Amino acid sequence: MSAASPTAPSGAAAMPRKRLYIRTWGCQMNVYDSGRMADVLAPLGYGPAETPEEADMVILNTCHIREKASEKVFSDLGRLRLLKQEKEAAGQKMVLAVAGCVAQAEGAEITARAPWVDLVLGPQTYHRLPEMVARASRAAGAQIETDFPVEQKFDHLPDARGQQGPVAFLTIQEGCDKFCSFCVVPYTRGAEFSRPAAAIIAEAKRLVAGGAREIALLGQNVNAWHGEAPDGSTWGLARLLYALAEVEGLARIRYTTSHPRDMDDDLIRAHGAVPQLMPFLHLPVQSGSDKVLAAMNRGHKAELFYRLADKLREARPDLALSSDFIVGHPGETAEDHAATMRLVEKVGFALAYSFKYSPRPGTPAAGQPFQVAEAVKDERLQELQALLRRQQDDFNRACVGRECDVLMTGAGRHPGQVAGRTPWLQPIHAIGLESLAGQVVRVRITAAHPNSLSATLLDEKELACA
């Protein structure tokens, strides 16, 4: 999710005296973090604002993964400066904060280039927001918190408030120890940390009590999760999935994003043994070339990915794979690109995300020789995306005529429609009542479109539980 999107706070104190607007870029972990920042600020009287213009506080929750991420943030800050000045001229105050990975990586530059910013905070310091807001109200100059504190932020965050939709996100792991050559995550999110199992299970129960039927477990390397078990031992992700499957009312479980090196046999078996675990897995491989994988410091060869795909499909025959690909990594040759194309052809993907390599300051690849020309990267990306699009279209068309259980999430784009997601994460719409939102219903898929499926409800009164 590279485009910016406003994030409505998940809850607020009664009769809020102030208004909060959060703009979120990036991954679902940032969406989760935005909700938790809103939870932290709710006791201070902050309720949701629909636009920055009506807000007393604006937070830009940033992502450093995509190209020109910081430029987009500074562009937004320029517009917000004018709004802040207008409010001050009218005798009002607006607190402006920059959070997330751009804040972590470029905090000093933000305060230098945009001195009108009041707060700069990294992803590990959201629990300190109330203290920072108080300090900002007393002192001039920006308040900066971009340390990796010894205490874990999850120990200090309040319980999630209010109701949410049928699909909820739950962060179970943060940080990364892999140090891929192209990636800034280890520098912006810190070392890998796994939340205790008891805390995760308790939060899952609260989310289900608030209306969630599906929970997506989040982490930079989510399948590297190894958390403290309730009995003091250590669980892996597979064992956690079995425990979450016992949460009453939780119909569906997903997890993202995984690393091939952490895909162990116990987790693979769980895909065949836990019915609540959806048959769709996002498993980034990035390249099909062993030489490029080594240059990326991925720590595995293409053969591992081939073997994992076979074992996963043996455990769950209807499982569909998604992945990430980077073309034009420094040193990538035509032969390396051909190896990636062969991997895509052989494995087959229901969905994939592909990007041109772009240097990230401070990462090893940014200073490597043999940078690939932009025109060559463009050509390779177009070829790869054409193949991936054909595979996605083929997968969607193969679903036509199939019966499956769909979690309905709300109203469709047109009157009289209800929308939902298949087990394979495809958007789907059917003629039906919006009151079906939150129900898992049986449908027959009738048509495949470029970005969605059409379906017929088999029986609105007979609700199936996946």
Secondary structure, DSSP 4 states (H G I P E B T S, - for coil): --S-EEE--S---SS-SEEEEEEE-SSHHHHHHHHHHHHHHGGGTEEE-SSGGG-SEEEEEE--SSTTHHHHHHHHHHHHHHHHHHHHHTT---EEEEEEHHHHHHHHHHHHH-TT--EEE-GGGGGGHHHHHHHHHHSSS-EEE----SS-GGGTSPPP-S---SEEEEE-EE--S---TT--HHHHT-S-EE--HHHHHHHHHHHHHTT-SEEEEE-TTGGG-EEE-TTSSEEEHHHHHHHHTTSTT--EEEEE---GGG--HHHHHHHHH-TTB-SEEE---B-S-HHHHHHTT-SS-HHHHHHHHHHHHHH-TT-EEEEEEEE--TT--HHHHHHHHHHHHHH--SEEEEEE----TTSGGGG-S-PPPHHHHHHHHHHHHHHHHHHHHHHHHHTTT-EEEEEEEEE-SSTTEEEEE-TT--EEEEE--GGGTT-EEEEEEEEE-SS-EEEEES-TTSBPP-
